[in-house]
């Protein structure tokens, strides 16, 4: 699961991974098979940033997109035996404005807000960059 957190002006929240030092949006996995993608997104946003995706003024949107990719070899140990591919469901979370976040100290070391085009260049994951590059289009679709 991938959640691109952004403001109406398309400033994007980036968080730096503690293990690799790379920048990313919120990512995560279901805690159990029955957990919905929506519930996973809400939980992971809160765990990684302290933000409440259901708070007044916030808009969590399931973009209905899924990226399927090979798991990087260094991360295979996080998955079950024989699992080599990941399916990533993409969400956007619009927050009213730039705000401070409370990082999970076991997962991330720092955060920053960047304009969408800068954020897309900073993230490590190609699917994360692609999702950020979609932001202006999603904004236009909401206004139609």
SULMO-V766424 format. One record per pair of residues at least 24 apart in sequence whose C-alpha atoms are under 10 Angstrom apart, sorted by the first residue. I is the first residue (numbers start at 1). J is the second residue. If there is no record, write none. Layout:
I:J
I:J
This chain:
1:26
1:27
1:28
1:29
1:30
1:37
1:38
1:40
1:41
1:44
1:66
1:67
1:86
1:87
1:88
1:89
1:90
1:91
2:26
2:27
2:28
2:29
2:37
2:40
2:41
2:44
2:45
2:62
2:66
2:67
2:88
2:89
2:90
2:91
2:92
2:127
2:128
2:131
3:27
3:28
3:41
3:42
3:44
3:45
3:60
3:61
3:62
3:63
3:88
3:89
3:90
3:91
3:92
3:93
3:128
3:131
3:132
4:45
4:60
4:61
4:90
4:91
4:92
4:93
4:94
4:128
4:129
4:131
4:132
4:135
5:45
5:51
5:53
5:58
5:59
5:60
5:91
5:92
5:93
5:94
5:95
5:98
5:113
5:132
6:58
6:59
6:92
6:93
6:94
6:95
6:96
6:97
6:98
6:113
6:114
6:115
6:116
6:132
6:135
7:58
7:93
7:94
7:95
7:96
7:97
7:98
7:99
7:113
7:115
7:116
8:94
8:95
8:96
8:97
8:98
8:135
8:136
8:139
9:94
9:96
9:97
9:98
9:115
9:116
9:136
9:139
10:94
10:95
10:97
10:98
10:113
10:114
10:115
10:116
10:117
10:119
10:132
10:135
10:136
10:139
11:94
11:95
11:97
11:98
11:112
11:113
11:114
11:115
11:116
11:117
11:118
11:119
11:132
11:135
12:93
12:94
12:95
12:98
12:112
12:113
12:114
12:115
12:116
12:117
12:118
12:119
12:120
12:132
12:135
13:49
13:98
13:99
13:100
13:101
13:111
13:112
13:113
13:114
13:115
13:116
13:119
14:110
14:111
14:112
14:113
14:114
14:119
14:120
14:122
14:123
15:48
15:49
15:101
15:103
15:107
15:108
15:109
15:110
15:111
15:112
15:113
15:123
16:103
16:107
16:108
16:109
16:110
16:111
16:112
16:123
17:105
17:106
17:107
17:108
17:109
17:110
17:111
18:104
18:105
18:106
18:107
18:108
18:109
18:110
19:106
19:107
19:108
19:109
20:108
20:124
21:108
21:109
21:110
21:124
22:108
22:122
22:123
22:124
22:125
23:108
23:110
23:111
23:112
23:119
23:120
23:121
23:122
23:123
23:124
23:125
23:128
24:108
24:111
24:119
24:120
24:122
24:123
24:124
24:125
24:128
24:129
25:111
25:119
25:123
25:124
25:125
25:128
25:129
25:131
25:132
26:91
26:128
27:88
27:89
27:90
27:128
28:88
28:89
29:86
29:87
29:88
29:89
37:62
37:88
37:89
37:90
37:91
38:62
38:89
38:91
41:89
41:90
41:91
41:92
41:93
42:93
45:93
45:103
46:101
46:102
46:103
46:104
47:102
47:103
47:104
47:107
48:101
48:102
48:103
48:104
48:105
48:106
48:107
48:108
49:100
49:101
49:102
49:103
49:104
49:108
49:111
50:100
50:101
50:102
50:103
50:104
51:95
51:99
51:100
51:101
51:102
51:103
52:95
53:93
53:94
53:95
54:93
55:95
56:95
56:96
57:94
57:95
57:96
57:97
58:93
58:94
58:95
58:96
58:97
59:92
59:93
59:94
59:95
59:96
60:91
60:92
60:93
60:94
60:95
61:90
61:91
61:92
61:93
61:94
61:138
62:89
62:90
62:91
62:92
62:93
63:89
63:90
63:91
63:92
63:131
63:138
64:89
64:90
64:91
65:89
65:90
65:91
65:131
66:90
66:91
66:127
67:127
67:128
67:131
68:127
69:127
88:127
88:128
90:127
90:128
90:131
91:131
92:131
92:132
92:134
92:135
92:138
94:139
